[in-house]
Amino acid sequence: MTEPAPSTSPATGRPEERVRVAVLGSGAWGTTFAAVMADAGCDVTLWARRDDVVADVRDNHRNEAYLAGVDLPAGVTATTDAAEAVRGARIVAVAVPSQHARTSLAPFAALLEPDVVVVSLMKGVELGTDRRMSEVLSEVLDVPAERVAVVSGPNLAKEIAAQQPTGTVVSCPDETNARLVAAACTTPYFRPYTNTDVVGVELCGAAKNVIALVVGIAQGRGYGYNTMATVITRGLVEITRLGLALGAQVETFAGLAGMGDLVATCASPLSRNHTLGKHVGGGMSLDEAVRATGGTAEGVKSCVSILELAQRHDVEMPITGAAVAMIHDGRSVDDVTRALLGRPQKAESLS
């Protein structure tokens, strides 16, 4: 039986008792979320692979390798030792690259506390299995679905690290666990909302990266705001279409995890997916664009698995298909654009 969430302060929404948290993954988003949870009153251990990152966090309260120029709260420490990272942790948040999650996390399965709530900060669909990240976490870490939550929304790491205000969604099949996680990451600048639509929230988080790639490609080709607005709007339609086929709730797609995250990722130069797409649209090869972008653009691989998922459920996703054609199949931007605009006319709807 799941333990009740700790009581929270009416003024701040923070847990009144300090919660022990581990964050697995020391990239920009993992480090930022560790800082958020420390600011919310948690004791946070960041697990990193690199000794230099651990030393920087412990000695300087910085992670210059992945989040340069940001002072981390005193409540964040770091380690390369997996057992030390998760020992006593009530919440374990995971922020590793989605396509490497299965192999990266396998050693942690035997180390977690029996009542742990695992939180996915990842946004992707696994290649080869078409599983969402919460499903991967449940399998690899041997944690039941009701103790796996996901966090998603318009959450660009650098803006949150600068404590610019934003909202997010914490989704979990168990409402008590959703509230536990929400209380553990509530700060004056980071406001979580809760729901139980894990499928919808996760699908939005993964698929918006693909749409951002296409928006970036269009902008790199020199197309303007009309094109951007068209791709974003029709992109939301096809994400919603797939979500409904998978049993998601339609309201999710108009909220923070849906439209909110989609707009932020498609419009911001801080988005690696948008940036990589822009490089491709400007004429770079995929390898050149990856090097120029730096970091992981999850949409590059997820576009393939999302399209496979859509085809398996007989859902039409032409913009996602266009991303695969341009990124992986070598089709030109102009050819794909003509194909998209030449599709049969129909009424505007989700069908």
VODOFI-825240 format. One record per residue (C-alpha): residue in one letter; x, y, z; residue number from 1. Coordinates in Angstrom, 3 decimals, m for minus. Example, Ala and Ser with C-alpha at 12.3 -4.5 7.8 and 13.67 -1.06 7.14 Angstrom:
+------+----------+----------+----------+-------+
: zalo :       px :       py :       pz : fikol :
+------+----------+----------+----------+-------+
:    A :   12.300 :   m4.500 :    7.800 :     1 :
:    S :   13.670 :   m1.060 :    7.140 :     2 :
+------+----------+----------+----------+-------+
This chain:
+------+----------+----------+----------+-------+
: zalo :       px :       py :       pz : fikol :
+------+----------+----------+----------+-------+
:    M :    0.000 :    0.000 :    0.000 :     1 :
:    T :    1.324 :    3.449 :   m0.947 :     2 :
:    E :    2.279 :    5.725 :    1.917 :     3 :
:    P :    0.447 :    9.044 :    2.128 :     4 :
:    A :    2.246 :   12.131 :    0.928 :     5 :
:    P :    3.881 :   14.259 :    3.612 :     6 :
:    S :    1.831 :   17.193 :    4.799 :     7 :
:    T :    2.613 :   20.457 :    3.083 :     8 :
:    S :    2.782 :   24.080 :    4.100 :     9 :
:    P :   m0.279 :   26.044 :    2.957 :    10 :
:    A :    1.982 :   29.009 :    2.180 :    11 :
:    T :    4.556 :   27.273 :   m0.012 :    12 :
:    G :    3.133 :   23.856 :   m0.853 :    13 :
:    R :    6.454 :   22.327 :    0.229 :    14 :
:    P :    6.778 :   19.142 :    2.267 :    15 :
:    E :    6.974 :   19.943 :    5.974 :    16 :
:    E :    9.298 :   16.964 :    6.458 :    17 :
:    R :   12.460 :   16.879 :    4.372 :    18 :
:    V :   12.244 :   14.275 :    1.626 :    19 :
:    R :   15.323 :   12.399 :    0.511 :    20 :
:    V :   15.607 :   12.520 :   m3.299 :    21 :
:    A :   17.989 :   11.077 :   m5.883 :    22 :
:    V :   18.288 :   12.462 :   m9.411 :    23 :
:    L :   19.882 :   10.069 :  m11.892 :    24 :
:    G :   21.514 :   12.035 :  m14.677 :    25 :
:    S :   23.649 :   15.177 :  m14.378 :    26 :
:    G :   22.814 :   16.901 :  m17.653 :    27 :
:    A :   21.208 :   20.337 :  m17.774 :    28 :
:    W :   17.659 :   19.131 :  m17.042 :    29 :
:    G :   18.637 :   16.639 :  m14.336 :    30 :
:    T :   20.788 :   19.231 :  m12.585 :    31 :
:    T :   18.085 :   21.872 :  m12.879 :    32 :
:    F :   15.417 :   19.571 :  m11.446 :    33 :
:    A :   17.769 :   18.674 :   m8.588 :    34 :
:    A :   18.064 :   22.394 :   m7.826 :    35 :
:    V :   14.262 :   22.805 :   m7.967 :    36 :
:    M :   13.725 :   19.978 :   m5.476 :    37 :
:    A :   16.405 :   21.331 :   m3.157 :    38 :
:    D :   14.738 :   24.763 :   m3.302 :    39 :
:    A :   11.496 :   22.975 :   m2.411 :    40 :
:    G :   13.088 :   21.696 :    0.788 :    41 :
:    C :   14.355 :   18.249 :   m0.238 :    42 :
:    D :   17.767 :   16.713 :    0.375 :    43 :
:    V :   18.992 :   15.844 :   m3.109 :    44 :
:    T :   21.792 :   13.607 :   m4.372 :    45 :
:    L :   22.691 :   13.916 :   m8.038 :    46 :
:    W :   24.109 :   10.783 :   m9.656 :    47 :
:    A :   26.700 :   11.488 :  m12.347 :    48 :
:    R :   29.063 :    9.327 :  m14.360 :    49 :
:    R :   31.917 :   11.841 :  m14.368 :    50 :
:    D :   34.178 :   12.435 :  m11.373 :    51 :
:    D :   34.807 :   16.036 :  m12.427 :    52 :
:    V :   31.063 :   16.791 :  m12.400 :    53 :
:    V :   30.695 :   15.305 :   m8.922 :    54 :
:    A :   33.666 :   17.303 :   m7.638 :    55 :
:    D :   32.276 :   20.513 :   m9.134 :    56 :
:    V :   28.860 :   19.988 :   m7.525 :    57 :
:    R :   30.283 :   19.034 :   m4.137 :    58 :
:    D :   33.095 :   21.596 :   m3.921 :    59 :
:    N :   31.753 :   24.556 :   m5.887 :    60 :
:    H :   27.963 :   24.031 :   m5.950 :    61 :
:    R :   28.205 :   24.255 :   m9.745 :    62 :
:    N :   27.877 :   21.976 :  m12.762 :    63 :
:    E :   29.866 :   23.958 :  m15.282 :    64 :
:    A :   30.005 :   21.021 :  m17.696 :    65 :
:    Y :   26.248 :   21.011 :  m18.320 :    66 :
:    L :   24.712 :   24.059 :  m16.608 :    67 :
:    A :   27.335 :   26.769 :  m16.730 :    68 :
:    G :   27.030 :   29.873 :  m14.597 :    69 :
:    V :   24.343 :   28.548 :  m12.247 :    70 :
:    D :   24.844 :   28.358 :   m8.474 :    71 :
:    L :   23.256 :   25.212 :   m7.068 :    72 :
:    P :   21.477 :   25.143 :   m3.689 :    73 :
:    A :   23.361 :   23.796 :   m0.692 :    74 :
:    G :   20.834 :   20.958 :   m0.529 :    75 :
:    V :   22.297 :   19.354 :   m3.686 :    76 :
:    T :   25.238 :   16.979 :   m3.454 :    77 :
:    A :   26.575 :   14.461 :   m5.984 :    78 :
:    T :   28.138 :   11.029 :   m6.328 :    79 :
:    T :   29.201 :    8.497 :   m8.963 :    80 :
:    D :   28.214 :    5.644 :   m6.644 :    81 :
:    A :   24.801 :    4.212 :   m7.566 :    82 :
:    A :   24.076 :    2.738 :   m4.142 :    83 :
:    E :   25.019 :    5.951 :   m2.361 :    84 :
:    A :   22.846 :    7.988 :   m4.702 :    85 :
:    V :   19.585 :    6.121 :   m4.038 :    86 :
:    R :   20.121 :    4.995 :   m0.446 :    87 :
:    G :   17.130 :    6.116 :    1.623 :    88 :
:    A :   15.577 :    8.006 :   m1.315 :    89 :
:    R :   11.778 :    8.304 :   m1.198 :    90 :
:    I :   11.773 :    9.790 :   m4.711 :    91 :
:    V :   14.142 :    8.883 :   m7.538 :    92 :
:    A :   13.968 :   11.147 :  m10.589 :    93 :
:    V :   15.482 :    9.919 :  m13.848 :    94 :
:    A :   16.988 :   12.271 :  m16.436 :    95 :
:    V :   19.193 :   10.118 :  m18.661 :    96 :
:    P :   18.933 :   10.031 :  m22.485 :    97 :
:    S :   15.769 :    8.102 :  m23.278 :    98 :
:    Q :   17.327 :    5.670 :  m25.755 :    99 :
:    H :   19.967 :    4.639 :  m23.182 :   100 :
:    A :   17.622 :    4.403 :  m20.191 :   101 :
:    R :   17.271 :    0.625 :  m20.196 :   102 :
:    T :   21.018 :   m0.075 :  m20.048 :   103 :
:    S :   21.891 :    2.882 :  m17.810 :   104 :
:    L :   19.322 :    2.060 :  m15.140 :   105 :
:    A :   19.576 :   m1.733 :  m14.880 :   106 :
:    P :   22.173 :   m1.580 :  m12.029 :   107 :
:    F :   19.773 :    0.480 :   m9.886 :   108 :
:    A :   16.963 :   m2.089 :   m9.773 :   109 :
:    A :   18.266 :   m3.943 :   m6.718 :   110 :
:    L :   19.217 :   m0.748 :   m4.874 :   111 :
:    L :   15.923 :    1.136 :   m4.594 :   112 :
:    E :   13.934 :    1.500 :   m1.385 :   113 :
:    P :   10.777 :   m0.673 :   m1.311 :   114 :
:    D :    8.376 :    2.300 :   m1.236 :   115 :
:    V :   10.231 :    4.487 :   m3.752 :   116 :
:    V :    8.371 :    6.662 :   m6.252 :   117 :
:    V :   10.245 :    6.869 :   m9.547 :   118 :
:    V :    9.870 :   10.024 :  m11.646 :   119 :
:    S :   10.581 :   10.155 :  m15.361 :   120 :
:    L :   12.029 :   13.441 :  m16.573 :   121 :
:    M :   12.714 :   11.848 :  m19.970 :   122 :
:    K :   10.847 :   12.596 :  m23.177 :   123 :
:    G :   10.966 :    9.859 :  m25.762 :   124 :
:    V :    9.647 :    6.549 :  m27.059 :   125 :
:    E :   12.040 :    3.620 :  m26.974 :   126 :
:    L :   13.337 :    2.378 :  m30.314 :   127 :
:    G :   12.591 :   m1.262 :  m30.986 :   128 :
:    T :    9.847 :   m1.594 :  m28.372 :   129 :
:    D :    7.807 :    1.626 :  m28.899 :   130 :
:    R :    7.445 :    1.835 :  m25.108 :   131 :
:    R :    6.979 :    5.101 :  m23.282 :   132 :
:    M :    9.611 :    5.974 :  m20.705 :   133 :
:    S :    7.366 :    5.241 :  m17.717 :   134 :
:    E :    6.873 :    1.742 :  m19.098 :   135 :
:    V :   10.633 :    1.318 :  m19.513 :   136 :
:    L :   11.239 :    2.486 :  m15.933 :   137 :
:    S :    8.602 :    0.149 :  m14.542 :   138 :
:    E :   10.165 :   m2.807 :  m16.368 :   139 :
:    V :   13.838 :   m2.065 :  m15.727 :   140 :
:    L :   13.514 :   m0.971 :  m12.095 :   141 :
:    D :   10.775 :   m3.476 :  m11.222 :   142 :
:    V :    8.494 :   m0.762 :   m9.849 :   143 :
:    P :    4.696 :   m0.989 :  m10.294 :   144 :
:    A :    3.065 :    1.579 :  m12.561 :   145 :
:    E :    1.277 :    3.289 :   m9.656 :   146 :
:    R :    4.687 :    4.283 :   m8.280 :   147 :
:    V :    6.001 :    5.729 :  m11.549 :   148 :
:    A :    5.278 :    9.403 :  m12.213 :   149 :
:    V :    6.188 :   11.645 :  m15.132 :   150 :
:    V :    6.978 :   15.363 :  m15.176 :   151 :
:    S :    6.424 :   17.335 :  m18.371 :   152 :
:    G :    5.594 :   20.859 :  m19.449 :   153 :
:    P :    7.159 :   24.042 :  m20.869 :   154 :
:    N :   10.327 :   23.385 :  m18.888 :   155 :
:    L :   13.416 :   24.706 :  m20.681 :   156 :
:    A :   16.217 :   23.968 :  m18.234 :   157 :
:    K :   18.178 :   27.210 :  m18.490 :   158 :
:    E :   15.127 :   29.364 :  m17.832 :   159 :
:    I :   14.133 :   27.304 :  m14.789 :   160 :
:    A :   17.722 :   27.357 :  m13.515 :   161 :
:    A :   17.460 :   31.151 :  m13.674 :   162 :
:    Q :   14.266 :   30.819 :  m11.580 :   163 :
:    Q :   12.008 :   32.215 :  m14.284 :   164 :
:    P :    8.412 :   31.232 :  m13.452 :   165 :
:    T :    6.836 :   28.252 :  m15.177 :   166 :
:    G :    4.272 :   25.518 :  m14.693 :   167 :
:    T :    4.522 :   21.777 :  m15.216 :   168 :
:    V :    2.437 :   18.630 :  m14.935 :   169 :
:    V :    3.122 :   15.747 :  m12.562 :   170 :
:    S :    1.206 :   12.702 :  m13.760 :   171 :
:    C :    0.857 :    9.341 :  m12.038 :   172 :
:    P :   m1.849 :    6.644 :  m11.966 :   173 :
:    D :   m1.876 :    7.034 :   m8.173 :   174 :
:    E :   m3.042 :   10.527 :   m7.211 :   175 :
:    T :   m1.334 :   10.315 :   m3.815 :   176 :
:    N :    2.028 :    9.712 :   m5.438 :   177 :
:    A :    1.419 :   12.515 :   m7.915 :   178 :
:    R :    0.800 :   14.868 :   m4.993 :   179 :
:    L :    3.922 :   13.598 :   m3.214 :   180 :
:    V :    6.096 :   14.471 :   m6.203 :   181 :
:    A :    4.314 :   17.782 :   m6.766 :   182 :
:    A :    4.870 :   18.815 :   m3.154 :   183 :
:    A :    8.538 :   17.890 :   m3.455 :   184 :
:    C :    9.108 :   20.224 :   m6.420 :   185 :
:    T :    6.900 :   23.202 :   m5.575 :   186 :
:    T :    8.829 :   26.473 :   m5.364 :   187 :
:    P :    7.956 :   30.155 :   m5.833 :   188 :
:    Y :    9.087 :   29.853 :   m9.472 :   189 :
:    F :    8.082 :   26.257 :  m10.332 :   190 :
:    R :    4.393 :   25.367 :  m10.083 :   191 :
:    P :    3.304 :   21.758 :  m10.643 :   192 :
:    Y :   m0.222 :   20.627 :  m11.446 :   193 :
:    T :   m1.262 :   16.977 :  m11.130 :   194 :
:    N :   m3.260 :   14.532 :  m13.200 :   195 :
:    T :   m3.490 :   10.794 :  m13.814 :   196 :
:    D :   m3.179 :   10.855 :  m17.631 :   197 :
:    V :    0.320 :    9.393 :  m17.893 :   198 :
:    V :   m0.200 :    8.293 :  m21.500 :   199 :
:    G :   m1.213 :   11.762 :  m22.662 :   200 :
:    V :    1.444 :   13.650 :  m20.717 :   201 :
:    E :    4.240 :   11.336 :  m21.849 :   202 :
:    L :    3.148 :   11.250 :  m25.453 :   203 :
:    C :    3.026 :   15.047 :  m25.584 :   204 :
:    G :    6.524 :   15.266 :  m24.139 :   205 :
:    A :    7.967 :   12.858 :  m26.686 :   206 :
:    A :    6.115 :   13.956 :  m29.799 :   207 :
:    K :    6.569 :   17.709 :  m29.354 :   208 :
:    N :   10.308 :   17.184 :  m29.922 :   209 :
:    V :    9.527 :   15.828 :  m33.377 :   210 :
:    I :    7.331 :   18.791 :  m34.237 :   211 :
:    A :   10.080 :   21.123 :  m32.994 :   212 :
:    L :   12.525 :   19.463 :  m35.397 :   213 :
:    V :   10.193 :   20.225 :  m38.306 :   214 :
:    V :    9.643 :   23.821 :  m37.169 :   215 :
:    G :   13.405 :   24.261 :  m36.937 :   216 :
:    I :   13.912 :   22.768 :  m40.393 :   217 :
:    A :   11.287 :   25.152 :  m41.808 :   218 :
:    Q :   12.949 :   28.162 :  m40.198 :   219 :
:    G :   16.373 :   27.029 :  m41.364 :   220 :
:    R :   14.963 :   26.866 :  m44.893 :   221 :
:    G :   13.831 :   30.469 :  m44.510 :   222 :
:    Y :   10.106 :   29.980 :  m43.928 :   223 :
:    G :    8.379 :   32.393 :  m41.562 :   224 :
:    Y :    5.802 :   32.542 :  m38.804 :   225 :
:    N :    2.842 :   31.390 :  m40.902 :   226 :
:    T :    4.653 :   28.126 :  m41.570 :   227 :
:    M :    5.676 :   27.823 :  m37.926 :   228 :
:    A :    2.107 :   28.351 :  m36.717 :   229 :
:    T :    0.769 :   25.846 :  m39.249 :   230 :
:    V :    3.266 :   23.145 :  m38.244 :   231 :
:    I :    2.659 :   23.715 :  m34.512 :   232 :
:    T :   m1.134 :   23.660 :  m34.866 :   233 :
:    R :   m1.321 :   20.655 :  m37.163 :   234 :
:    G :    1.394 :   18.984 :  m35.112 :   235 :
:    L :   m0.803 :   19.245 :  m32.047 :   236 :
:    V :   m3.640 :   17.657 :  m34.033 :   237 :
:    E :   m1.609 :   14.586 :  m34.902 :   238 :
:    I :   m0.204 :   14.249 :  m31.385 :   239 :
:    T :   m3.764 :   14.405 :  m30.048 :   240 :
:    R :   m4.931 :   11.892 :  m32.634 :   241 :
:    L :   m2.316 :    9.357 :  m31.528 :   242 :
:    G :   m2.964 :   10.065 :  m27.853 :   243 :
:    L :   m6.679 :    9.417 :  m28.156 :   244 :
:    A :   m5.965 :    6.148 :  m29.970 :   245 :
:    L :   m3.806 :    5.119 :  m27.010 :   246 :
:    G :   m6.447 :    6.050 :  m24.429 :   247 :
:    A :   m5.227 :    9.504 :  m23.363 :   248 :
:    Q :   m7.557 :   12.265 :  m22.159 :   249 :
:    V :   m8.259 :   15.004 :  m24.705 :   250 :
:    E :   m7.909 :   17.787 :  m22.091 :   251 :
:    T :   m4.223 :   16.988 :  m21.621 :   252 :
:    F :   m3.324 :   18.146 :  m25.127 :   253 :
:    A :   m4.599 :   21.695 :  m24.573 :   254 :
:    G :   m2.721 :   22.016 :  m21.266 :   255 :
:    L :    0.825 :   22.606 :  m20.058 :   256 :
:    A :    2.117 :   19.188 :  m21.103 :   257 :
:    G :    0.531 :   19.545 :  m24.543 :   258 :
:    M :    0.245 :   22.974 :  m26.120 :   259 :
:    G :    2.401 :   24.581 :  m23.424 :   260 :
:    D :    5.413 :   22.360 :  m23.987 :   261 :
:    L :    4.888 :   22.318 :  m27.750 :   262 :
:    V :    5.007 :   26.118 :  m28.046 :   263 :
:    A :    8.066 :   26.455 :  m25.807 :   264 :
:    T :   10.022 :   23.746 :  m27.607 :   265 :
:    C :    9.103 :   24.898 :  m31.106 :   266 :
:    A :    9.746 :   28.590 :  m30.508 :   267 :
:    S :   12.812 :   28.745 :  m28.284 :   268 :
:    P :   16.459 :   28.748 :  m29.422 :   269 :
:    L :   17.163 :   26.967 :  m26.110 :   270 :
:    S :   15.457 :   23.857 :  m27.538 :   271 :
:    R :   18.042 :   21.428 :  m28.907 :   272 :
:    N :   15.432 :   19.854 :  m31.197 :   273 :
:    H :   14.532 :   23.220 :  m32.696 :   274 :
:    T :   18.213 :   24.138 :  m33.033 :   275 :
:    L :   19.182 :   20.868 :  m34.710 :   276 :
:    G :   16.264 :   21.167 :  m37.110 :   277 :
:    K :   17.347 :   24.673 :  m38.025 :   278 :
:    H :   20.832 :   23.400 :  m38.855 :   279 :
:    V :   19.368 :   20.671 :  m41.080 :   280 :
:    G :   17.070 :   23.179 :  m42.797 :   281 :
:    G :   20.104 :   25.376 :  m43.422 :   282 :
:    G :   21.826 :   22.607 :  m45.343 :   283 :
:    M :   23.830 :   20.632 :  m42.776 :   284 :
:    S :   23.911 :   16.853 :  m42.783 :   285 :
:    L :   22.493 :   15.112 :  m39.727 :   286 :
:    D :   25.975 :   14.386 :  m38.362 :   287 :
:    E :   27.012 :   18.012 :  m38.847 :   288 :
:    A :   23.814 :   19.233 :  m37.190 :   289 :
:    V :   24.303 :   16.936 :  m34.193 :   290 :
:    R :   27.843 :   18.244 :  m33.676 :   291 :
:    A :   26.762 :   21.866 :  m34.094 :   292 :
:    T :   23.862 :   21.492 :  m31.658 :   293 :
:    G :   25.668 :   19.693 :  m28.835 :   294 :
:    G :   23.760 :   17.609 :  m26.293 :   295 :
:    T :   20.945 :   15.183 :  m27.057 :   296 :
:    A :   18.069 :   16.111 :  m29.374 :   297 :
:    E :   15.631 :   13.358 :  m28.433 :   298 :
:    G :   13.375 :   13.915 :  m31.437 :   299 :
:    V :   16.021 :   12.642 :  m33.868 :   300 :
:    K :   15.544 :    9.055 :  m32.728 :   301 :
:    S :   12.061 :    9.336 :  m31.272 :   302 :
:    C :   10.554 :   10.407 :  m34.595 :   303 :
:    V :   11.180 :    6.877 :  m35.877 :   304 :
:    S :    9.651 :    5.105 :  m32.870 :   305 :
:    I :    6.684 :    7.494 :  m32.689 :   306 :
:    L :    5.934 :    6.961 :  m36.375 :   307 :
:    E :    6.139 :    3.182 :  m35.844 :   308 :
:    L :    3.764 :    3.486 :  m32.891 :   309 :
:    A :    1.318 :    5.514 :  m34.991 :   310 :
:    Q :    1.441 :    3.032 :  m37.870 :   311 :
:    R :    0.843 :    0.143 :  m35.482 :   312 :
:    H :   m2.348 :    1.871 :  m34.294 :   313 :
:    D :   m3.355 :    2.991 :  m37.815 :   314 :
:    V :   m2.980 :    6.680 :  m36.922 :   315 :
:    E :   m1.983 :    9.179 :  m39.588 :   316 :
:    M :    0.914 :   11.493 :  m38.568 :   317 :
:    P :    2.128 :   13.282 :  m41.723 :   318 :
:    I :    4.377 :   15.822 :  m39.972 :   319 :
:    T :    6.097 :   13.091 :  m37.984 :   320 :
:    G :    6.498 :   11.174 :  m41.230 :   321 :
:    A :    8.014 :   14.296 :  m42.782 :   322 :
:    A :   10.556 :   14.480 :  m39.949 :   323 :
:    V :   11.641 :   10.893 :  m40.589 :   324 :
:    A :   11.848 :   11.558 :  m44.343 :   325 :
:    M :   14.058 :   14.637 :  m43.927 :   326 :
:    I :   16.202 :   13.497 :  m40.990 :   327 :
:    H :   16.729 :    9.832 :  m41.825 :   328 :
:    D :   15.690 :    9.190 :  m45.431 :   329 :
:    G :   17.515 :   12.036 :  m47.133 :   330 :
:    R :   14.433 :   13.698 :  m48.625 :   331 :
:    S :   14.844 :   17.389 :  m49.364 :   332 :
:    V :   12.894 :   20.043 :  m47.477 :   333 :
:    D :   11.297 :   21.249 :  m50.709 :   334 :
:    D :   10.167 :   17.773 :  m51.754 :   335 :
:    V :    8.650 :   17.047 :  m48.340 :   336 :
:    T :    6.963 :   20.455 :  m48.237 :   337 :
:    R :    5.337 :   19.852 :  m51.621 :   338 :
:    A :    4.145 :   16.426 :  m50.475 :   339 :
:    L :    2.603 :   17.841 :  m47.291 :   340 :
:    L :    0.843 :   20.696 :  m49.074 :   341 :
:    G :   m0.335 :   18.373 :  m51.837 :   342 :
:    R :   m2.249 :   16.094 :  m49.497 :   343 :
:    P :   m5.991 :   15.761 :  m50.254 :   344 :
:    Q :   m8.099 :   18.614 :  m48.904 :   345 :
:    K :  m10.447 :   17.965 :  m46.018 :   346 :
:    A :  m12.283 :   19.665 :  m43.176 :   347 :
:    E :  m10.151 :   20.770 :  m40.208 :   348 :
:    S :  m10.616 :   18.157 :  m37.488 :   349 :
:    L :   m8.812 :   15.470 :  m35.492 :   350 :
:    S :   m9.724 :   12.858 :  m38.097 :   351 :
+------+----------+----------+----------+-------+
